[in-house]
Amino acid sequence: MTVTADPRVTPSSAGLDAGSLKIMLQAITDYIRDAIPDARLLQLDHDDECPIDVVRGMCSDELGIQLLFIPEEYGGMGGDTIDVYRVCEQMARCDVGVATSVLATFLGSDPIFVGATPEQKRQWLTEIAERGVLYAYGATEPEAGSDLAALKTTASPVRTGDVVTGYRLSGRKQWISNGGIADKYTILASAPGGPSWFVLDRGTEGFTQNKPEDKHGIRLSNTAALFLDGAIVPPGNLVGGVEGQGLVQAQKVFGYTRLMVAAFGLGGGWSALDRAIAYSTTRIQGGAPLAQKQGYTHKLIVPHAVRLEAARAVIESVAARIDAGEGADGALNTEGAIAKYLATEAGNMAADAAIQAHGGYGYTREYLVEKIKRDVRITTIYEGTSEIMEMTIARDRWQQHLKSGGRYYADAAGRLRGLDTRRPEVGAGIAALACGALAWVLEACRAGRLTRNQHVLLRLGELIAFAEGAGCLANRAATALDGALPEKADHRFDGPAIAAMSRVFARDAAQKVACDGLRLVVGGGGASAGGGSPRESGLELDAILAAQAGLLTDLDRVADALYGRSGPAQPTAHAATGGM
Ligand SMILES: Cc1cc2nc3c(=O)[nH]c(=O)nc-3n(C[C@H](O)[C@H](O)[C@H](O)COP(=O)(O)OP(=O)(O)OC[C@H]3O[C@@H](n4cnc5c(N)ncnc54)[C@H](O)[C@@H]3O)c2cc1C
């Protein structure tokens, strides 16, 4: 079988123009805010009810979001990856549950994008564009979650003589978004030739859906188990017409789909943080607004804004690379995993801090941060848990470290030092220290054979994500200072503010990689890479500590940017890198 190129991960169009994207982002906000004002949002959350009318309205002529995800040749608008990330973030800012319901159709149609025949694509994608058909993506099973290869659902060929006249699907799917409300379902099942995707219509005999799950969050999204008791689909509903391609097809779009869930983490996190920022300007404690209390802003607001913007830098970098054609055949799956990991963990922490920032009011339902916190939590679980992201990231970069003879992050550090020479104010020199420390930690782990411990491997995944996040944010800051951020990128913060955030994040990443990494190496009983003390063998601990100089001033600068205050002037090159 020829697997046709996936229009979602190969450049097929330039996407929307910047003006149209802006209009669409505003239309999404207006539509959701009109249809579900805060009072209805809280009521639906309380009643655990999916606003099906709103989801269908968004995915039909009323709002037409489905058109963004469908290529022009099938009647859509062919949004590019930047468009889709911006739209996903905006939907999640309004409600992560509603955003999940909308995205479920596009996850559900992913196997079609990646693996269907041209005729199947024309039929199934056109009806999404024209009729707003809702899909659900049925991969997970009660005993096959992170490990999809353990799936038990079967697809047995039904034969008349030698001719396959259908497939009989039997098994159970668990936690399926839109499970109770979709029109069509893509179901992963084991055929004789291996795991394969099938398109199944609602109403097929032998196919039933359970009642909605009583969930911790995203209670506006319908999640239900699916029961397949010998439901028969025609042979033409085998996606791509050849058995055994299912897991490959699922893998192929992870770089893209995880980016969209990353955008949910960003949207949810910023939605909570913006509420906390607004609250802190009016809440007077100790004689002044909380916004003026450094102990409040520099703990509960600023670090979270910085982490979210580091994640945004990764998302925008991966989106640009996918749109440039680099994402084919899962080539950017690791980068997608880094984006998802950083953004969803940051979103979750930001929402938690937003509750604290509201004090007792945050702990009640009225201020919505309590709901947002419950909602955004799912982003660290679905579409691959954070631990699976850590494993994905660590395994790939570990291989890169070995293949390059330990040069992978040393080279990355070199490139960042080059950027530091050109733009000393963006923290690239500190990000280079983070990458240098990472190269040291990886080499020490290799010498001590420490990645035999799964704990070490997964913690390396976190350190790698931080180091790469620091590099991406430094590059984004430089691009912003050059006035060269793409028009469709997020423009909330100006170059100097992004540069201040970058310096803060890079300091955090460098000290985390060095200190946590060293702790793992020592804790695992590993020898230092050079046989001597970490300092003698090249871990630049002193430089990393020296680079923390200027941290408080930069935290002040970020706070000023967040609160729209005029702050101190930008640092000189010398101060920006802590005197190095
Ligand atoms: C609200 C909601 C909506 C969802 N929507 C969909 C959907 O539309 N379609 C769909 O197919 N699925 C969906 N899912 C399923 C979701 O993708 C899975 O829940 C997720 O992949 C984790 O699988 P699991 O729940 O079986 O957990 P498990 O895989 O059992 O994981 C349990 C814990 O163990 C960790 N873990 C797992 N494997 C390892 C390992 N090898 N090493 C170390 N730690 C490990 C995990 O990180 C996690 O912390 C949804 C889930 C929820 C809750």
The ligand as an SDF file (V2000), in Angstrom:
LIG
                    3D

 53 58  0  0  0  0  0  0  0  0999 V2000
  -11.1320   12.4750   29.7860 C   0  0  0  0  0  0  0  0  0  0  0  0
  -10.3820   11.5220   28.9100 C   0  0  0  0  0  0  0  0  0  0  0  0
  -10.5380   11.5710   27.5320 C   0  0  0  0  0  0  0  0  0  0  0  0
   -9.8580   10.6630   26.7170 C   0  0  0  0  0  0  0  0  0  0  0  0
  -10.1010   10.6600   25.3700 N   0  0  0  0  0  0  0  0  0  0  0  0
   -9.6100    9.6460   24.6070 C   0  0  0  0  0  0  0  0  0  0  0  0
  -10.0090    9.4900   23.2400 C   0  0  0  0  0  0  0  0  0  0  0  0
  -10.7670   10.2980   22.6940 O   0  0  0  0  0  0  0  0  0  0  0  0
   -9.5360    8.4240   22.5500 N   0  0  0  0  0  0  0  0  0  0  0  0
   -8.6970    7.5080   23.0990 C   0  0  0  0  0  0  0  0  0  0  0  0
   -8.3240    6.5580   22.4180 O   0  0  0  0  0  0  0  0  0  0  0  0
   -8.2850    7.6240   24.3970 N   0  0  0  0  0  0  0  0  0  0  0  0
   -8.7330    8.6670   25.1510 C   0  0  0  0  0  0  0  0  0  0  0  0
   -8.3630    8.7850   26.4730 N   0  0  0  0  0  0  0  0  0  0  0  0
   -7.4460    7.8010   27.0380 C   0  0  0  0  0  0  0  0  0  0  0  0
   -6.0810    8.3670   27.3550 C   0  0  0  0  0  0  0  0  0  0  0  0
   -5.3550    8.6170   26.1830 O   0  0  0  0  0  0  0  0  0  0  0  0
   -5.3890    7.3690   28.3010 C   0  0  0  0  0  0  0  0  0  0  0  0
   -6.0750    7.4690   29.5420 O   0  0  0  0  0  0  0  0  0  0  0  0
   -3.9260    7.6280   28.4820 C   0  0  0  0  0  0  0  0  0  0  0  0
   -3.2440    7.3510   27.2890 O   0  0  0  0  0  0  0  0  0  0  0  0
   -3.3330    6.7880   29.6030 C   0  0  0  0  0  0  0  0  0  0  0  0
   -3.7110    5.4650   29.5080 O   0  0  0  0  0  0  0  0  0  0  0  0
   -4.3250    4.7150   30.7850 P   0  0  0  0  0  0  0  0  0  0  0  0
   -5.4450    5.5430   31.2930 O   0  0  0  0  0  0  0  0  0  0  0  0
   -4.6190    3.3270   30.4180 O   0  0  0  0  0  0  0  0  0  0  0  0
   -3.1770    4.7680   31.8680 O   0  0  0  0  0  0  0  0  0  0  0  0
   -1.9400    3.7680   31.9850 P   0  0  0  0  0  0  0  0  0  0  0  0
   -1.3000    3.5910   30.6650 O   0  0  0  0  0  0  0  0  0  0  0  0
   -2.3320    2.5500   32.7250 O   0  0  0  0  0  0  0  0  0  0  0  0
   -0.9830    4.6440   32.9020 O   0  0  0  0  0  0  0  0  0  0  0  0
   -1.1490    4.7680   34.3110 C   0  0  0  0  0  0  0  0  0  0  0  0
    0.0720    5.5160   34.8510 C   0  0  0  0  0  0  0  0  0  0  0  0
    1.2390    4.7560   34.6050 O   0  0  0  0  0  0  0  0  0  0  0  0
    2.1850    5.4880   33.8380 C   0  0  0  0  0  0  0  0  0  0  0  0
    2.8060    4.5690   32.8900 N   0  0  0  0  0  0  0  0  0  0  0  0
    2.2150    3.9020   31.8850 C   0  0  0  0  0  0  0  0  0  0  0  0
    3.1090    3.1430   31.2300 N   0  0  0  0  0  0  0  0  0  0  0  0
    4.2940    3.3330   31.8390 C   0  0  0  0  0  0  0  0  0  0  0  0
    5.5990    2.8170   31.6360 C   0  0  0  0  0  0  0  0  0  0  0  0
    5.8720    1.9580   30.6490 N   0  0  0  0  0  0  0  0  0  0  0  0
    6.5760    3.2410   32.4600 N   0  0  0  0  0  0  0  0  0  0  0  0
    6.3470    4.1040   33.4420 C   0  0  0  0  0  0  0  0  0  0  0  0
    5.1270    4.6230   33.6920 N   0  0  0  0  0  0  0  0  0  0  0  0
    4.1140    4.2340   32.8970 C   0  0  0  0  0  0  0  0  0  0  0  0
    1.3720    6.5650   33.1600 C   0  0  0  0  0  0  0  0  0  0  0  0
    2.1470    7.7040   32.8450 O   0  0  0  0  0  0  0  0  0  0  0  0
    0.3120    6.8660   34.2020 C   0  0  0  0  0  0  0  0  0  0  0  0
    0.8290    7.7660   35.1410 O   0  0  0  0  0  0  0  0  0  0  0  0
   -8.9900    9.7250   27.2940 C   0  0  0  0  0  0  0  0  0  0  0  0
   -8.8030    9.6850   28.6760 C   0  0  0  0  0  0  0  0  0  0  0  0
   -9.4980   10.5600   29.4770 C   0  0  0  0  0  0  0  0  0  0  0  0
   -9.3290   10.4620   30.9760 C   0  0  0  0  0  0  0  0  0  0  0  0
  1  2  1  0
  2  3  1  0
  2 52  2  0
  3  4  2  0
  4  5  1  0
  4 50  1  0
  5  6  2  0
  6  7  1  0
  6 13  1  0
  7  8  2  0
  7  9  1  0
  9 10  1  0
 10 11  2  0
 10 12  1  0
 12 13  2  0
 13 14  1  0
 14 15  1  0
 14 50  1  0
 15 16  1  0
 16 17  1  0
 16 18  1  0
 18 19  1  0
 18 20  1  0
 20 21  1  0
 20 22  1  0
 22 23  1  0
 23 24  1  0
 24 25  2  0
 24 26  1  0
 24 27  1  0
 27 28  1  0
 28 29  2  0
 28 30  1  0
 28 31  1  0
 31 32  1  0
 32 33  1  0
 33 34  1  0
 33 48  1  0
 34 35  1  0
 35 36  1  0
 35 46  1  0
 36 37  1  0
 36 45  1  0
 37 38  2  0
 38 39  1  0
 39 40  1  0
 39 45  2  0
 40 41  1  0
 40 42  2  0
 42 43  1  0
 43 44  2  0
 44 45  1  0
 46 47  1  0
 46 48  1  0
 48 49  1  0
 50 51  2  0
 51 52  1  0
 52 53  1  0
M  END
$$$$
